[in-house]
């Protein structure tokens, strides 16, 4: 399986071995003519933009979805946690990726990014009404398979790996990850707010030793943050906290009295030392964490469940060293934020719609983001699944969009009543809004959506729910960048 070659050198023997290895690597391109392996696909429909030229808040806000309890069965409908959206038209299937995504070469690194798997092997009863949360183990396997089929070398999982931090749930996931690594996909994980409790920090690092922690180039002593190096890339995998402060058990971790997400002073110093080292050695840097940095709610101390203490300082630290991209999850939907030279890419909830993830292609010049939809149907056929839902997952999933919209309205009107006609109009609006979001047309349909007769009824019934602030802001700020973009280093 693939491992990270760049670790801190412990002794002279390792130094000699590394030098020999580097010499061999330098000779290989001369002997094999790697130029001949470059992909013929060079055109990119998304414009290249210098990271230093970005302006604030260009793209979509994202739905807040912290409503999972740490031990929730998650077997039924919850409109505050799951999005029900069709796939964006631009997202390729695995079969199409050869033409839409350039092939990885020695000069290109392909990294897949998944988030919020919320794996829960407890959900085994599929005799009643079906929902995607019942298929969390299968969808996790399909995600890793799909990324591998598209040629990804690395998979970064940005937290909320399981739905409640019980050891057996983590073990169920590590078994899936181990099979993926045996098939050649290297996986690195970081914790989200649902991954600890009852397990603590030390146990989390032990359980995921083979998926980032053992192979780390450097580990923060005050958190579960770590760094890996791959080729000329440094990847900072940040622990943003937000879990029960009672399970913080690393010796140097600060003792807390609340469960707010945070970066400690020790973690900030550790991060800056690595960024300085990367700058001195000409390394490119990517950074990932679970919680968000740029959304306004992340910077508001009253944004319970979203505020990140020292988040602005951390974002400024990334900017000061020219880091172009921060990868996150937590809000359960795809979104792009840009502010003062830093771009934040949120990867969606795996158990929502359209069961998507992010793909990054990195070169010496920059990186390219492409949204991807997991081809569950192809995975099911390839692996011999017999469940008709999995074999016809795309049709089954998209057929649920209308009923999901109606169920959202029924749920929210229990608190904020509407009459029968208003419920129908609100459901129609929600359906069209979500459909336009995922097919990439929301920025063109903004005026149409705001003029729909269900617009006002929807936001009356959504008052006090995440959708109340999220969807209105999404329509206002929707951007074509959700269909893909390029950044320069």
FIFINU-321317 format. One record per residue (C-alpha): z, x, y; residue in three letters. Coordinates in steps of 0.5 Angstrom, whole numbers. Layout:
// FIFINU-321317
c3 Z&c1 X&c2 Y&rest Ala $
...
This chain:
// FIFINU-321317
c3 0&c1 0&c2 0&rest Unk $
c3 -1&c1 2&c2 7&rest Unk $
c3 5&c1 6&c2 11&rest Unk $
c3 6&c1 8&c2 18&rest Unk $
c3 5&c1 16&c2 18&rest Unk $
c3 8&c1 17&c2 24&rest Unk $
c3 15&c1 18&c2 24&rest Unk $
c3 20&c1 23&c2 27&rest Unk $
c3 20&c1 30&c2 23&rest Unk $
c3 26&c1 31&c2 20&rest Unk $
c3 25&c1 39&c2 18&rest Unk $
c3 20&c1 44&c2 17&rest Unk $
c3 17&c1 42&c2 11&rest Unk $
c3 15&c1 35&c2 14&rest Unk $
c3 12&c1 39&c2 20&rest Unk $
c3 7&c1 43&c2 15&rest Unk $
c3 5&c1 37&c2 11&rest Unk $
c3 3&c1 33&c2 17&rest Unk $
c3 -1&c1 39&c2 20&rest Unk $
c3 -5&c1 39&c2 14&rest Unk $
c3 -6&c1 32&c2 14&rest Unk $
c3 -8&c1 32&c2 21&rest Unk $
c3 -13&c1 37&c2 20&rest Unk $
c3 -16&c1 33&c2 14&rest Unk $
c3 -16&c1 27&c2 18&rest Unk $
c3 -20&c1 31&c2 24&rest Unk $
c3 -25&c1 34&c2 19&rest Unk $
c3 -27&c1 27&c2 16&rest Unk $
c3 -31&c1 24&c2 21&rest Unk $
c3 -35&c1 30&c2 21&rest Unk $
c3 -36&c1 30&c2 14&rest Unk $
c3 -38&c1 23&c2 13&rest Unk $
c3 -41&c1 21&c2 20&rest Unk $
c3 -36&c1 15&c2 21&rest Unk $
c3 -41&c1 12&c2 27&rest Unk $
c3 -45&c1 9&c2 22&rest Unk $
c3 -39&c1 5&c2 20&rest Unk $
c3 -39&c1 2&c2 27&rest Unk $
c3 -40&c1 -6&c2 27&rest Unk $
c3 -47&c1 -8&c2 30&rest Unk $
c3 -43&c1 -14&c2 34&rest Unk $
c3 -42&c1 -11&c2 41&rest Unk $
c3 -42&c1 -17&c2 45&rest Unk $
c3 -36&c1 -21&c2 47&rest Unk $
c3 -36&c1 -28&c2 50&rest Unk $
c3 -30&c1 -26&c2 54&rest Unk $
c3 -30&c1 -22&c2 60&rest Unk $
c3 -26&c1 -16&c2 60&rest Unk $
c3 -21&c1 -15&c2 66&rest Unk $
c3 -17&c1 -10&c2 68&rest Unk $
c3 -9&c1 -11&c2 66&rest Unk $
c3 -8&c1 -9&c2 73&rest Unk $
c3 -12&c1 -14&c2 76&rest Unk $
c3 -8&c1 -20&c2 73&rest Unk $
c3 -5&c1 -25&c2 78&rest Unk $
c3 1&c1 -30&c2 77&rest Unk $
c3 1&c1 -36&c2 72&rest Unk $
c3 -6&c1 -36&c2 70&rest Unk $
c3 -6&c1 -40&c2 64&rest Unk $
c3 -2&c1 -45&c2 60&rest Unk $
c3 5&c1 -47&c2 59&rest Unk $
c3 8&c1 -48&c2 52&rest Unk $
c3 12&c1 -53&c2 49&rest Unk $
c3 19&c1 -52&c2 48&rest Unk $
c3 21&c1 -53&c2 41&rest Unk $
c3 28&c1 -50&c2 39&rest Unk $
c3 30&c1 -57&c2 36&rest Unk $
c3 31&c1 -54&c2 29&rest Unk $
c3 38&c1 -54&c2 26&rest Unk $
c3 40&c1 -47&c2 23&rest Unk $
c3 40&c1 -51&c2 16&rest Unk $
c3 35&c1 -57&c2 17&rest Unk $
c3 32&c1 -60&c2 12&rest Unk $
c3 26&c1 -60&c2 16&rest Unk $
c3 22&c1 -65&c2 11&rest Unk $
c3 21&c1 -71&c2 16&rest Unk $
c3 17&c1 -72&c2 23&rest Unk $
c3 20&c1 -68&c2 29&rest Unk $
c3 16&c1 -69&c2 36&rest Unk $
c3 20&c1 -64&c2 39&rest Unk $
c3 18&c1 -58&c2 34&rest Unk $
c3 11&c1 -59&c2 31&rest Unk $
c3 5&c1 -60&c2 35&rest Unk $
c3 -1&c1 -64&c2 32&rest Unk $
c3 -7&c1 -61&c2 35&rest Unk $
c3 -14&c1 -60&c2 32&rest Unk $
c3 -17&c1 -53&c2 31&rest Unk $
c3 -21&c1 -50&c2 37&rest Unk $
c3 -28&c1 -50&c2 36&rest Unk $
c3 -28&c1 -42&c2 38&rest Unk $
c3 -24&c1 -41&c2 32&rest Unk $
c3 -28&c1 -38&c2 26&rest Unk $
c3 -27&c1 -39&c2 19&rest Unk $
c3 -26&c1 -33&c2 14&rest Unk $
c3 -33&c1 -34&c2 12&rest Unk $
c3 -35&c1 -34&c2 19&rest Unk $
c3 -31&c1 -28&c2 21&rest Unk $
c3 -36&c1 -23&c2 19&rest Unk $
c3 -40&c1 -25&c2 25&rest Unk $
c3 -35&c1 -27&c2 30&rest Unk $
c3 -30&c1 -21&c2 29&rest Unk $
c3 -33&c1 -14&c2 29&rest Unk $
c3 -31&c1 -10&c2 23&rest Unk $
c3 -25&c1 -5&c2 23&rest Unk $
c3 -27&c1 2&c2 23&rest Unk $
c3 -24&c1 9&c2 24&rest Unk $
c3 -24&c1 7&c2 31&rest Unk $
c3 -22&c1 0&c2 31&rest Unk $
c3 -15&c1 -3&c2 29&rest Unk $
c3 -15&c1 -10&c2 27&rest Unk $
c3 -8&c1 -13&c2 28&rest Unk $
c3 -6&c1 -20&c2 26&rest Unk $
c3 0&c1 -24&c2 29&rest Unk $
c3 3&c1 -30&c2 26&rest Unk $
c3 9&c1 -33&c2 29&rest Unk $
c3 15&c1 -38&c2 27&rest Unk $
c3 13&c1 -39&c2 20&rest Unk $
c3 20&c1 -43&c2 19&rest Unk $
c3 19&c1 -42&c2 11&rest Unk $
c3 24&c1 -47&c2 8&rest Unk $
c3 23&c1 -47&c2 0&rest Unk $
c3 28&c1 -53&c2 0&rest Unk $
c3 23&c1 -57&c2 1&rest Unk $
c3 20&c1 -59&c2 -5&rest Unk $
c3 20&c1 -67&c2 -6&rest Unk $
c3 13&c1 -69&c2 -4&rest Unk $
c3 13&c1 -76&c2 -7&rest Unk $
c3 14&c1 -79&c2 -1&rest Unk $
c3 10&c1 -79&c2 6&rest Unk $
c3 7&c1 -72&c2 7&rest Unk $
c3 8&c1 -67&c2 13&rest Unk $
c3 6&c1 -60&c2 14&rest Unk $
c3 13&c1 -57&c2 13&rest Unk $
c3 13&c1 -59&c2 6&rest Unk $
c3 8&c1 -53&c2 5&rest Unk $
c3 11&c1 -48&c2 9&rest Unk $
c3 11&c1 -43&c2 3&rest Unk $
c3 4&c1 -44&c2 1&rest Unk $
c3 2&c1 -44&c2 9&rest Unk $
c3 5&c1 -37&c2 9&rest Unk $
c3 1&c1 -34&c2 3&rest Unk $
c3 -5&c1 -37&c2 6&rest Unk $
c3 -4&c1 -34&c2 13&rest Unk $
c3 -3&c1 -27&c2 10&rest Unk $
c3 -9&c1 -28&c2 5&rest Unk $
c3 -13&c1 -31&c2 11&rest Unk $
c3 -11&c1 -25&c2 16&rest Unk $
c3 -13&c1 -20&c2 10&rest Unk $
c3 -20&c1 -23&c2 9&rest Unk $
c3 -22&c1 -22&c2 16&rest Unk $
c3 -20&c1 -15&c2 15&rest Unk $
c3 -13&c1 -14&c2 19&rest Unk $
c3 -10&c1 -8&c2 17&rest Unk $
c3 -3&c1 -10&c2 20&rest Unk $
c3 1&c1 -17&c2 21&rest Unk $
c3 6&c1 -17&c2 26&rest Unk $
c3 11&c1 -23&c2 25&rest Unk $
c3 14&c1 -25&c2 31&rest Unk $
c3 20&c1 -28&c2 29&rest Unk $
c3 23&c1 -35&c2 26&rest Unk $
c3 21&c1 -33&c2 19&rest Unk $
c3 25&c1 -38&c2 16&rest Unk $
c3 28&c1 -44&c2 18&rest Unk $
c3 36&c1 -42&c2 18&rest Unk $
c3 38&c1 -35&c2 16&rest Unk $
c3 40&c1 -36&c2 9&rest Unk $
c3 39&c1 -30&c2 4&rest Unk $
c3 35&c1 -34&c2 -1&rest Unk $
c3 30&c1 -36&c2 4&rest Unk $
c3 29&c1 -29&c2 7&rest Unk $
c3 28&c1 -27&c2 -1&rest Unk $
c3 23&c1 -32&c2 -2&rest Unk $
c3 19&c1 -30&c2 4&rest Unk $
c3 20&c1 -22&c2 2&rest Unk $
c3 17&c1 -24&c2 -4&rest Unk $
c3 11&c1 -27&c2 -1&rest Unk $
c3 10&c1 -21&c2 4&rest Unk $
c3 11&c1 -16&c2 -2&rest Unk $
c3 5&c1 -19&c2 -5&rest Unk $
c3 1&c1 -19&c2 1&rest Unk $
c3 3&c1 -11&c2 2&rest Unk $
c3 1&c1 -10&c2 -5&rest Unk $
c3 -6&c1 -13&c2 -4&rest Unk $
c3 -7&c1 -8&c2 2&rest Unk $
c3 -4&c1 -11&c2 8&rest Unk $
c3 2&c1 -8&c2 12&rest Unk $
c3 7&c1 -13&c2 15&rest Unk $
c3 12&c1 -12&c2 20&rest Unk $
c3 17&c1 -17&c2 22&rest Unk $
c3 22&c1 -18&c2 28&rest Unk $
c3 28&c1 -23&c2 28&rest Unk $
c3 28&c1 -30&c2 32&rest Unk $
c3 33&c1 -35&c2 34&rest Unk $
c3 33&c1 -38&c2 27&rest Unk $
c3 33&c1 -32&c2 22&rest Unk $
c3 40&c1 -30&c2 23&rest Unk $
c3 47&c1 -34&c2 21&rest Unk $
c3 50&c1 -34&c2 16&rest Unk $
c3 47&c1 -27&c2 15&rest Unk $
c3 48&c1 -22&c2 20&rest Unk $
c3 44&c1 -16&c2 23&rest Unk $
c3 45&c1 -11&c2 18&rest Unk $
c3 43&c1 -16&c2 12&rest Unk $
c3 37&c1 -18&c2 16&rest Unk $
c3 35&c1 -10&c2 17&rest Unk $
c3 37&c1 -9&c2 9&rest Unk $
c3 33&c1 -15&c2 7&rest Unk $
c3 26&c1 -13&c2 11&rest Unk $
c3 27&c1 -6&c2 10&rest Unk $
c3 20&c1 -5&c2 7&rest Unk $
c3 17&c1 -9&c2 13&rest Unk $
c3 18&c1 -5&c2 19&rest Unk $
c3 26&c1 -2&c2 19&rest Unk $
c3 25&c1 3&c2 13&rest Unk $
c3 19&c1 6&c2 16&rest Unk $
c3 21&c1 5&c2 23&rest Unk $
c3 19&c1 11&c2 28&rest Unk $
c3 25&c1 10&c2 32&rest Unk $
c3 31&c1 4&c2 31&rest Unk $
c3 35&c1 2&c2 37&rest Unk $
c3 42&c1 2&c2 35&rest Unk $
c3 44&c1 -4&c2 39&rest Unk $
c3 40&c1 -9&c2 36&rest Unk $
c3 35&c1 -10&c2 31&rest Unk $
c3 29&c1 -7&c2 35&rest Unk $
c3 25&c1 -2&c2 33&rest Unk $
c3 18&c1 2&c2 34&rest Unk $
c3 13&c1 4&c2 29&rest Unk $
c3 7&c1 9&c2 30&rest Unk $
c3 0&c1 8&c2 27&rest Unk $
c3 -6&c1 12&c2 29&rest Unk $
c3 -5&c1 13&c2 37&rest Unk $
c3 -1&c1 6&c2 38&rest Unk $
c3 6&c1 5&c2 39&rest Unk $
c3 8&c1 -2&c2 37&rest Unk $
c3 15&c1 -4&c2 40&rest Unk $
c3 18&c1 -10&c2 36&rest Unk $
c3 24&c1 -13&c2 40&rest Unk $
c3 30&c1 -16&c2 38&rest Unk $
c3 31&c1 -22&c2 43&rest Unk $
c3 37&c1 -25&c2 40&rest Unk $
c3 38&c1 -32&c2 42&rest Unk $
c3 42&c1 -33&c2 35&rest Unk $
c3 49&c1 -34&c2 34&rest Unk $
c3 53&c1 -29&c2 37&rest Unk $
c3 58&c1 -29&c2 31&rest Unk $
c3 53&c1 -25&c2 27&rest Unk $
c3 52&c1 -19&c2 31&rest Unk $
c3 55&c1 -14&c2 27&rest Unk $
c3 51&c1 -7&c2 29&rest Unk $
c3 56&c1 -2&c2 31&rest Unk $
c3 53&c1 -1&c2 38&rest Unk $
c3 51&c1 -8&c2 39&rest Unk $
c3 55&c1 -11&c2 45&rest Unk $
c3 60&c1 -17&c2 44&rest Unk $
c3 57&c1 -23&c2 46&rest Unk $
c3 61&c1 -30&c2 48&rest Unk $
c3 54&c1 -34&c2 48&rest Unk $
c3 48&c1 -35&c2 44&rest Unk $
c3 43&c1 -33&c2 50&rest Unk $
c3 37&c1 -29&c2 49&rest Unk $
c3 38&c1 -22&c2 52&rest Unk $
c3 36&c1 -15&c2 52&rest Unk $
c3 42&c1 -10&c2 53&rest Unk $
c3 43&c1 -4&c2 57&rest Unk $
c3 43&c1 0&c2 51&rest Unk $
c3 36&c1 -3&c2 49&rest Unk $
c3 33&c1 -2&c2 56&rest Unk $
c3 34&c1 5&c2 56&rest Unk $
c3 32&c1 6&c2 49&rest Unk $
c3 25&c1 2&c2 50&rest Unk $
c3 24&c1 6&c2 57&rest Unk $
c3 25&c1 13&c2 53&rest Unk $
c3 20&c1 11&c2 48&rest Unk $
c3 15&c1 8&c2 53&rest Unk $
c3 16&c1 15&c2 57&rest Unk $
c3 15&c1 19&c2 50&rest Unk $
c3 8&c1 15&c2 49&rest Unk $
c3 6&c1 16&c2 56&rest Unk $
c3 7&c1 24&c2 55&rest Unk $
c3 3&c1 24&c2 49&rest Unk $
c3 -3&c1 19&c2 51&rest Unk $
c3 -1&c1 13&c2 46&rest Unk $
c3 -3&c1 6&c2 47&rest Unk $
c3 3&c1 1&c2 47&rest Unk $
c3 4&c1 -6&c2 45&rest Unk $
c3 10&c1 -10&c2 45&rest Unk $
c3 12&c1 -16&c2 41&rest Unk $
c3 19&c1 -20&c2 41&rest Unk $
c3 20&c1 -27&c2 39&rest Unk $
c3 23&c1 -30&c2 46&rest Unk $
c3 18&c1 -31&c2 52&rest Unk $
c3 18&c1 -27&c2 58&rest Unk $
c3 13&c1 -30&c2 63&rest Unk $
c3 14&c1 -37&c2 63&rest Unk $
c3 19&c1 -40&c2 69&rest Unk $
c3 24&c1 -43&c2 64&rest Unk $
c3 25&c1 -36&c2 61&rest Unk $
c3 27&c1 -34&c2 68&rest Unk $
c3 32&c1 -40&c2 69&rest Unk $
c3 39&c1 -39&c2 67&rest Unk $
c3 39&c1 -46&c2 66&rest Unk $
c3 34&c1 -46&c2 61&rest Unk $
c3 38&c1 -47&c2 55&rest Unk $
c3 34&c1 -44&c2 49&rest Unk $
c3 29&c1 -41&c2 53&rest Unk $
c3 32&c1 -36&c2 58&rest Unk $
c3 32&c1 -29&c2 57&rest Unk $
c3 38&c1 -25&c2 60&rest Unk $
c3 35&c1 -18&c2 63&rest Unk $
c3 28&c1 -21&c2 61&rest Unk $
c3 25&c1 -20&c2 68&rest Unk $
c3 27&c1 -13&c2 68&rest Unk $
c3 24&c1 -12&c2 61&rest Unk $
c3 18&c1 -14&c2 64&rest Unk $
c3 18&c1 -10&c2 70&rest Unk $
c3 19&c1 -4&c2 65&rest Unk $
c3 13&c1 -6&c2 61&rest Unk $
c3 9&c1 -6&c2 67&rest Unk $
c3 11&c1 1&c2 70&rest Unk $
c3 9&c1 4&c2 64&rest Unk $
c3 2&c1 0&c2 64&rest Unk $
c3 3&c1 -4&c2 58&rest Unk $
c3 -2&c1 -9&c2 58&rest Unk $
c3 0&c1 -14&c2 53&rest Unk $
c3 7&c1 -18&c2 50&rest Unk $
c3 6&c1 -22&c2 44&rest Unk $
c3 11&c1 -27&c2 43&rest Unk $
c3 12&c1 -34&c2 40&rest Unk $
c3 18&c1 -39&c2 40&rest Unk $
c3 15&c1 -45&c2 44&rest Unk $
c3 11&c1 -47&c2 38&rest Unk $
c3 4&c1 -47&c2 41&rest Unk $
c3 -1&c1 -42&c2 43&rest Unk $
c3 -1&c1 -40&c2 51&rest Unk $
c3 -3&c1 -34&c2 55&rest Unk $
c3 1&c1 -32&c2 61&rest Unk $
c3 -1&c1 -27&c2 66&rest Unk $
c3 3&c1 -24&c2 72&rest Unk $
c3 3&c1 -18&c2 76&rest Unk $
c3 -1&c1 -14&c2 71&rest Unk $
c3 2&c1 -16&c2 65&rest Unk $
c3 -1&c1 -21&c2 60&rest Unk $
c3 4&c1 -25&c2 55&rest Unk $
c3 0&c1 -28&c2 49&rest Unk $
c3 4&c1 -34&c2 45&rest Unk $
c3 2&c1 -35&c2 38&rest Unk $
c3 3&c1 -42&c2 35&rest Unk $
c3 8&c1 -45&c2 30&rest Unk $
c3 5&c1 -44&c2 23&rest Unk $
c3 7&c1 -51&c2 21&rest Unk $
c3 4&c1 -54&c2 27&rest Unk $
c3 -3&c1 -56&c2 29&rest Unk $
c3 -8&c1 -53&c2 27&rest Unk $
c3 -4&c1 -48&c2 23&rest Unk $
c3 -7&c1 -42&c2 27&rest Unk $
c3 -5&c1 -35&c2 29&rest Unk $
c3 -8&c1 -29&c2 33&rest Unk $
c3 -12&c1 -23&c2 32&rest Unk $
c3 -13&c1 -17&c2 36&rest Unk $
c3 -18&c1 -12&c2 35&rest Unk $
c3 -16&c1 -5&c2 39&rest Unk $
c3 -21&c1 1&c2 41&rest Unk $
c3 -20&c1 7&c2 45&rest Unk $
c3 -22&c1 2&c2 51&rest Unk $
c3 -18&c1 -4&c2 50&rest Unk $
c3 -16&c1 -10&c2 46&rest Unk $
c3 -19&c1 -16&c2 44&rest Unk $
c3 -16&c1 -23&c2 43&rest Unk $
c3 -19&c1 -28&c2 38&rest Unk $
c3 -15&c1 -35&c2 36&rest Unk $
c3 -16&c1 -36&c2 29&rest Unk $
c3 -15&c1 -42&c2 24&rest Unk $
c3 -12&c1 -41&c2 17&rest Unk $
c3 -17&c1 -43&c2 12&rest Unk $
c3 -12&c1 -46&c2 8&rest Unk $
c3 -18&c1 -50&c2 4&rest Unk $
c3 -21&c1 -43&c2 2&rest Unk $
c3 -14&c1 -40&c2 0&rest Unk $
c3 -13&c1 -46&c2 -4&rest Unk $
c3 -19&c1 -45&c2 -8&rest Unk $
c3 -19&c1 -38&c2 -9&rest Unk $
c3 -12&c1 -38&c2 -12&rest Unk $
c3 -13&c1 -44&c2 -16&rest Unk $
c3 -8&c1 -49&c2 -13&rest Unk $
c3 -9&c1 -56&c2 -15&rest Unk $
c3 -5&c1 -60&c2 -10&rest Unk $
c3 -11&c1 -64&c2 -6&rest Unk $
c3 -7&c1 -64&c2 0&rest Unk $
c3 -8&c1 -56&c2 0&rest Unk $
c3 -15&c1 -56&c2 -3&rest Unk $
c3 -17&c1 -61&c2 3&rest Unk $
c3 -12&c1 -59&c2 8&rest Unk $
c3 -17&c1 -58&c2 14&rest Unk $
c3 -19&c1 -66&c2 13&rest Unk $
c3 -12&c1 -68&c2 12&rest Unk $
c3 -9&c1 -64&c2 18&rest Unk $
c3 -14&c1 -67&c2 23&rest Unk $
c3 -14&c1 -74&c2 20&rest Unk $
c3 -6&c1 -74&c2 22&rest Unk $
c3 -8&c1 -73&c2 29&rest Unk $
c3 -8&c1 -80&c2 31&rest Unk $
c3 -2&c1 -82&c2 27&rest Unk $
c3 2&c1 -76&c2 30&rest Unk $
c3 0&c1 -78&c2 37&rest Unk $
c3 3&c1 -85&c2 35&rest Unk $
c3 9&c1 -83&c2 32&rest Unk $
c3 11&c1 -78&c2 38&rest Unk $
c3 11&c1 -85&c2 42&rest Unk $
c3 15&c1 -89&c2 38&rest Unk $
c3 20&c1 -83&c2 37&rest Unk $
c3 20&c1 -82&c2 45&rest Unk $
c3 20&c1 -90&c2 47&rest Unk $
c3 27&c1 -91&c2 43&rest Unk $
c3 30&c1 -87&c2 49&rest Unk $
c3 25&c1 -89&c2 54&rest Unk $
c3 22&c1 -96&c2 53&rest Unk $
c3 15&c1 -98&c2 54&rest Unk $
c3 11&c1 -105&c2 53&rest Unk $
c3 6&c1 -105&c2 47&rest Unk $
c3 0&c1 -104&c2 51&rest Unk $
c3 3&c1 -98&c2 55&rest Unk $
c3 5&c1 -95&c2 48&rest Unk $
c3 -2&c1 -96&c2 46&rest Unk $
c3 -5&c1 -92&c2 52&rest Unk $
c3 0&c1 -87&c2 52&rest Unk $
c3 -2&c1 -85&c2 45&rest Unk $
c3 -9&c1 -85&c2 47&rest Unk $
c3 -7&c1 -80&c2 52&rest Unk $
c3 -3&c1 -76&c2 48&rest Unk $
c3 -9&c1 -76&c2 43&rest Unk $
c3 -14&c1 -74&c2 48&rest Unk $
c3 -10&c1 -69&c2 51&rest Unk $
c3 -8&c1 -65&c2 45&rest Unk $
c3 -15&c1 -65&c2 42&rest Unk $
c3 -18&c1 -62&c2 49&rest Unk $
c3 -13&c1 -57&c2 49&rest Unk $
c3 -15&c1 -54&c2 42&rest Unk $
c3 -22&c1 -55&c2 43&rest Unk $
c3 -22&c1 -51&c2 49&rest Unk $
c3 -24&c1 -56&c2 54&rest Unk $
c3 -18&c1 -58&c2 57&rest Unk $
c3 -19&c1 -54&c2 64&rest Unk $
c3 -26&c1 -58&c2 64&rest Unk $
c3 -23&c1 -65&c2 63&rest Unk $
c3 -17&c1 -64&c2 68&rest Unk $
c3 -19&c1 -69&c2 72&rest Unk $
c3 -21&c1 -74&c2 67&rest Unk $
c3 -14&c1 -73&c2 63&rest Unk $
c3 -10&c1 -74&c2 70&rest Unk $
c3 -14&c1 -81&c2 71&rest Unk $
c3 -13&c1 -84&c2 64&rest Unk $
c3 -9&c1 -90&c2 64&rest Unk $
c3 -4&c1 -87&c2 59&rest Unk $
c3 -2&c1 -81&c2 63&rest Unk $
c3 3&c1 -85&c2 67&rest Unk $
c3 6&c1 -89&c2 61&rest Unk $
c3 6&c1 -82&c2 57&rest Unk $
c3 10&c1 -78&c2 62&rest Unk $
c3 15&c1 -84&c2 63&rest Unk $
c3 17&c1 -84&c2 56&rest Unk $
c3 17&c1 -77&c2 55&rest Unk $
c3 22&c1 -76&c2 61&rest Unk $
c3 28&c1 -72&c2 58&rest Unk $
c3 23&c1 -69&c2 52&rest Unk $
c3 20&c1 -62&c2 52&rest Unk $
c3 13&c1 -66&c2 52&rest Unk $
c3 15&c1 -68&c2 59&rest Unk $
c3 15&c1 -62&c2 63&rest Unk $
c3 10&c1 -58&c2 58&rest Unk $
c3 4&c1 -62&c2 57&rest Unk $
c3 4&c1 -64&c2 65&rest Unk $
c3 4&c1 -56&c2 66&rest Unk $
c3 -1&c1 -55&c2 61&rest Unk $
c3 -6&c1 -59&c2 64&rest Unk $
c3 -5&c1 -56&c2 71&rest Unk $
c3 -6&c1 -49&c2 68&rest Unk $
c3 -10&c1 -50&c2 62&rest Unk $
c3 -15&c1 -44&c2 62&rest Unk $
c3 -21&c1 -42&c2 58&rest Unk $
c3 -17&c1 -35&c2 56&rest Unk $
c3 -14&c1 -39&c2 50&rest Unk $
c3 -21&c1 -38&c2 47&rest Unk $
c3 -21&c1 -31&c2 47&rest Unk $
c3 -20&c1 -25&c2 52&rest Unk $
c3 -21&c1 -18&c2 53&rest Unk $
c3 -16&c1 -13&c2 56&rest Unk $
c3 -17&c1 -6&c2 58&rest Unk $
c3 -12&c1 0&c2 57&rest Unk $
